[in-house]
């Protein structure tokens, strides 16, 4: 079995079933499969073959779906790239992945104008051929519709997903067909996705959960995909109502923003069987707020890493009442989970340990980085870098990222704990806490605060608010108000950017 065969099989079994809806257009499984064969044959004529890397620089569109499967059909490797990245960021990924071709969408292709013609690669975009670009539509129209049998085996390489680069240069996470099909199988069982399901895709398909779990998972069972190029609260509400969506996965920020929509109650969202969230932490209070709007009985938290497929743990709708804010108790299908200490030994309930995961969905490795691969995969276990503890019922509560822990005077401070409390302040809209150098304690905590209303004096008011909620050593000594926190496309705060700002500011003061 390979990923491409999932589409081909659906086209044979139920050719007229709607596969993809985008805007006012829709395509059946047979139509998508025919376009895939045509495009694959044209790409083959251009020299793309088994094992070659082909980058996709597209938002969530029907052209993404066709291009994705066309590349895989040749036994080539897909490299999806976030359509919000700059030309310089794309250039790095193209070079690192050794991409032979790039397929872009007209909505975003102008960003790459500085790159076109600067290499011997194959450049394809939707719309008309121009300025070094070939036309995707012309390649499809001129292609051979005869069925191409994908030569890939389960353990052949299928996809390279580049991490968001929260700690430096993005790393290429390499997956086999087996890895991806494993998590697709997991998600359809755990979330009850079937042929009658209608999945809404607003999160970028360049990321692991939207792509591997829901796009491939939905295709696995022959569900209908509804695609839209970008998220907005209006798009979420309108598309759910219009297309009677049954399943939606979104970053926490998508739910938080939509829950505050002034006309939220005017939309009929009753068709949704499962609202899924993951990709960034939510505090218990935030989960309860979102659940009060979307319905706690339909909320599901998914925890996992790109490097794990993603696979990991989940908090079911039935568990949200008492354990909101937790990432669940049990590992999902095809996965095992443990919390371990620095020596790899499982920690006792209540103690902080690093989450480790094991299963067939774990990445093959970081592309061209064996040393980094060996740092995170040990004895078959993926070391996630996430610190957590189990409560008395066995539920896992994320404490913080291992790399973000602040050690001040020999004592550990977990920024997430401080951030969760500060976010409950009525004047604070968002916050991030980092460690900054201190001549005596080694590090001290600093909070970057986004205010929803004036709070003066900032430091004194924050310290007063925290004084009866946290131990004194956990309370940040330094505070700075900023307009917004730097985040990546999945909503994760880029704390290395905050550290860079701090270093630059300290350097300027030193001069």
N, C-alpha and C positions, 0 to 999 in steps of 0.2 A: 504493500500500500504506500502511496505517496500523496502529497497534498493536492497535486493537479488532478489525480484520479477521483478525488471527492467531487469536483465539478463535473467531470466527464460522466461519472456514474449517475449523478442527478439528472443530467441532460438526457440520458438514456431512459431512466426510470419515470420521470415526470417532466417531459420537455416543455409543457405549456405553463408550468408553475412559475409564478413571478419570482425572480431571483433578486433583482435590484430595482429600486425606485430612487430617482433623483429629480427633484423638481417636478416637472410635468411629464417626464419620460419614465418608461419602465422597460425592463428587459426580462425575458423568460430565461430559464436555465439553458434551453436549447440555443437561444440567441446569443447569450454570453459565451457559451462553449464554441459556437461557430466563429465569433469574433476572435476568440482566443486562438483558435487554430489558424485563422488568417494572419493575425499579427505574429504569431510564433513562426510561421513559415517565412514571412518577410524579414523578421529579425535573423533567422537562420541564413537567408540569402546575404544579409549584411555582415555575416561572419560571427554571430553570437552562437555559442555552442555550449555543450555540457561543461559545467564548472565555472563558466564565465560569470562575472559579477555585473549586474545591471541595476543602476540606481533609479528610484522613483521619487521625483520631487513634485508631489501633488497633494492637494487637500483631498477630502473624502468625496470622490466623484466616481461615476460609473467607469471612467477611463482608468482610474486606479485599479478597480476590480479586474478589468480586462487585461491591463498590463501586468498586474501581479501574477495572474494565472498563466499568461502567455510566456513569461520568463521561466516560470517553474516547469512549464510543459516541455521546454527544451532541455531540462536537466540543469539549467543555469541557476544562479543564486541571486535572490532578490535583496536589494539594499534600500529599504524605505528610508527616506530622509524627511524630517519635519519641514513642512512647507513654509515655516516662519524663520528658518535659518538664513543667515546672510551668505553672500557669495563666498566670502573667505571661509566660513564654517563648512559650506558645501564642498569647497575645493579641498579642504583637509580630508573630508570623508571620502571623496572620490579618489584622492591619492592613496590614502591608507588602505582602502578596500580594493584598490587596483581595478576600479570599475571600467568595463569596456564600453559601456553605453549608459546614457542617462535619458529618461523619459520624463518630461515636465508638462505641466498644465499651463494653458494660456493665462490663467488667472495669476500665475506667479512667475512665469518664465523670464520676465524682464529682469528679475533680480540677478539672473545668471548671465546676463549679457557680457560682463567682463571676462567670462570663462570660455565662451563659445569661440571656437577657432584657435584657442590657445593650446589645444592638445589634439591628438589623433583619434580621440574617442568619437563615438556615434551619438549625435545629439538629435533627439526627437521631441516634438511638442504637439499638443493638440492645436487644431486650427491649420492655417496655411503654412506651407514651407517657406522659409525666409531666413536670410542672414546666417546661413550655416546650419539651420534647423531643418530636419526632415518633418513631414507631416504625419502624425499618427493615423489620422483618418485615411490618408492615401496608402499608408502601409497596410491598413486593415482591408481596404477595398481591393488592393492589388494582390492580396495574399491568397493562398490556396485553402479552400474550406475543408479539404480532406482531413479526416481525423488523424492527429499526431498522438502517438502513444508515448507518454513520458517515460524516459529510460531510468529515472531515479529509483534507487532502493531506499528502504526506510532509514538506513544509517548514512545516506548521502547528505551533503550539506544543502540546506534550503534557504536560509535567511541569515543576514547579518543586521542586527539592530544596534544602532549606536546609542550608548547611554547619554543622559542629558549633560554630562560633564560637570556635575556639581563639585567635583574635587580636582578639576583640571581638564586636560584634553579628553574628549569622549572616547570610550573604549568600544570596540566592535564585539558584540556578543553573538557568537556563532551557534546556530541551531541546525539540527538535522530534521529531516521529515518526521522521524519518530518522536523527537522532542515536542514538535508542534502538535502532531496528532494526539499525543498523550494528554496535553492540556485541553485540547478541543473536546476530547472525550470526557475529561473531568467536568468541564463547565456545563455541558449539556445535561449531564446526569445530576449534578449538584443543584442546578438552577432550573431544571425541568424545561429546557428548550427543546422544541420538537418541530415537526414540519409545519404546523399551523402557527408557529411563533412569528412575530414581526419585530425585528431588532432595529433600534434607532442608533445610528453611529454619528455622534457629534464630536467625540474625542478623536484626536489624530490617529489615523491608522498606521502611522509611523511608529507607534508605541506598542509595547508587547501585549498589554491587556486588551485594548480595542482590537488589535489585529489577530493575535493568536487565539484568545479566548472567544471573542464574540464574532468576528468576521469569519474565521475558520470554523469555529464551533457551530455557528449558524449554517454554514455551508455543509458541514459534516452531516447535518440532519435534514437539509433541504428547506431551511427557513427562508423568510423574505427579509432582505436588507434594505433599510431606508437610509440613504446617505445625504449628508449636507456638508458643505465646505467648511463651515465654522460654527462654533457654539455661540449661542446667546440665549438668555432666558426666554425671550419671545419665540425663538426657533424651537426650543425644547417643548414648550407648552403647546404651540400650534401644531407641530408635527406629531406629537403624541396623540392629540385629539383627532387630527385629520386622518392619520393612518392606523388608528387603533393599535398603537404600539403595545407589545406585551412585556418587553425586556429593555431596560436602558442601563448602561454603565457610564458613570461620570466621575470625574475628579470631585473631591469634596467642595471645592469652590463653586462648581457648577450648581450643586444643590443649594449651597448657602445663598448664592445670588438669586436663583430662581424662587426660593422660598420667600424672598422679600419682594417679589414682583407684585405691584399694586393691584393687578387683576387676576392674581393666582386662582382665586375661588371661582372665577367665571369659566374656567376650562374644565372639560370632562376628561379626567385622567383615570377613569375607572377600568379601562382596558388593561392597564399595567399590572402584571402579576408579580414582577420583581424589580425593585429599584436597587441597583447595585452601586457601591462606591468603593474607592480604594485609590492607591497611588500617593496619598499624603495623609498625615495623621489628622484626626478630628478629636476634639475633647469630648468628654461625656456630655457637657452642656450643649455643645454644637450638634451632636448626634440627636439629642432629645429634641432640640429645636427643629431640625430637619424632619425628624420622624413625626413630629406633631403636625407638619404640613403635608407630607407625602404619605403618611400612614406607617406606623411602626410595624404592623403586620406584613408589610411588603418590602421592608428594608433589609438588605444583606450587605455586610462588610466583607470585602475580600482583601486578604493580606498575602503578598508575595513579591518577589523580586523579578526584574527582567531576566536576570541570570538563572532563575528557576523556571522560566517558561512563559508566563509566571504561574507558579503554583505555590501553595502554602497552607494557610488556614482560612476559616470563614466564620462569621457570626451570623447565624440563620435569623430569619424574621422572628421566629418564636422566642429567640434568646434576647432580642433587643430590649424587652421590657425591663429586665433586671441587670443585664450586662452591657448596656450601651456604652461605647467607648473602648470596649475590649475588642480584640481581633479574633475572639473565639477560643475554643478549647481543643478542638480536634483538627488534625491535618485533613486537607481535602483528599479526594480520591487520587490514587497513584502517588501519594506523597507521605512522608514521615516528618515529624517535627520534634525538636528537643531544645532545651535551654541548657547551655554548658558554661563552665568556667574557663579560665585561661589555659587549663590543662586538658580541656576537652571532656571533662567529667560533668555529668548532669547535676544541676544544682537542686537544692531542696525547695519546696513550695515557699514562696515569700522572699526568696533570695533572687538577686539580679543575676541574669546570665545572658549570654549571646544566643540569639535564635539561629539554629542550624536546620537545614532542610535536606531531604534526600528523596530521590525518585527519578524516573526515566525522563522527566521533562527538564532536568538540569542541563544547562548549556553544554555544548561540546567543549567550549573554552573561549577565552578572549582571542580574537583573531590576531595572529602574529605576536602574541604576548604570552608565552608559556610560563614565564616567571610569575606574572600577575595571576594567571590561572591557578598555579600551584599554591598561591597564597590564600586563595578563597575556597578551593576545593581540596579537602583533606579526607582521605579514606572514604570517598564517595559522598561526604557531607559538604553542602554549600554553607560557608560561614557568611551570614548576611550583614554583619556589622550593626544589627539592631539589638539593643539591650531591652530586656523585658523581665517580668516576674509573673509567676502563676499565683492566683489567689487560692483561697481554701477550697474552691470548687473546681480548680484546675484551669480556670480561664486565664488567658495570656493578655497582659497589659503592657503595651510598649512604654518603656521608660525614656529612651532616647537613642539617637545614633551614637555608636561607640566613639566615632571620631569627634562628636560634638560635646562629649562630657568635659566639664570644666573641673580641673583639679586645683583647688585654692587652699593653700596651707596644708596640703596633704589630704584634704577632704573632697569627695566627689559631689559636684553639683550637676543635676540633670536639667538642662535648659527647658525641656518640654514641660516639666512640672511647674516651673516658674511662669512660662508662657501661658499655660492653661489657666492659671489663676489670674494673671494680668488681663487676659481677654474677657474676664467677667466684669471688669471695671466699665461702667457705663460710658466713659469718655474715651475708651481705648478700642479702636476698630481692629487693630492687628498689632502683632509684636513678634520680635525675634530676639533671642538672647544668645550672646557669644562670649567666649573667654578672651580677655585682652591681657597683655603682659603686665605684671605687677612686680616691683623690685623686691618685695619682701615675701609675698605669698605665692609667687610664681605666676598665678593668674588670678584675675578677678572678673566678676560677671558684669557685662554691660548689656542693657536693653535698648534696642531700637524700636521706637514706639510710633505707630500711626494713629493719630488722634481723630475722633469723630466730632470732638468739640474741644475748646480750649481747656488746658489743665495746667494751672500755674500755682506755685512753682512745680515743675514736672517731677524732679527727683524726690522732693519732699512728699508730694502727694502720692506717688507710687510706693514709696517706702512705708508711708502711713497705712496705705491700703493693704500692703502685704504683711504688716507687722504681726497681725493676729492670725494669719493664715499659713505662714511658712516659718521655719526655724530661721533665726537671725543670719546664720552663715549662708543661707540660700538666697537671701535678698540681694539683688544687684546693687552695687554702689554707684554705678554710672548709668546715665540715661541720655538718650538723644531722640528728639522728635524728627521724623522724616515723612515725606509725602506718601510713599508707598514702599513696600518691601520688594526687592528683586526676586522674581520667581521664574522658573522655567515653564515650558508649555503644559506640564502636568500639574502645576500649582505648587511644586516644592520650592521652599525658600532657598535661595542661593546664598548660603551663609559664607561661602568663600568670597563672595562679592563684598559682603559686609566687613569681613576681615581685611580685605584689600583696601576698602575705604578707610578703615581704622588705621591701618599701617601707613597709608598715604597722609592722613591727617597728622599722625604722630611725627612723621618725617618732616612735614611742613613746619610743625611747631618747633622741632629740633633745630631747624635752620634759623 
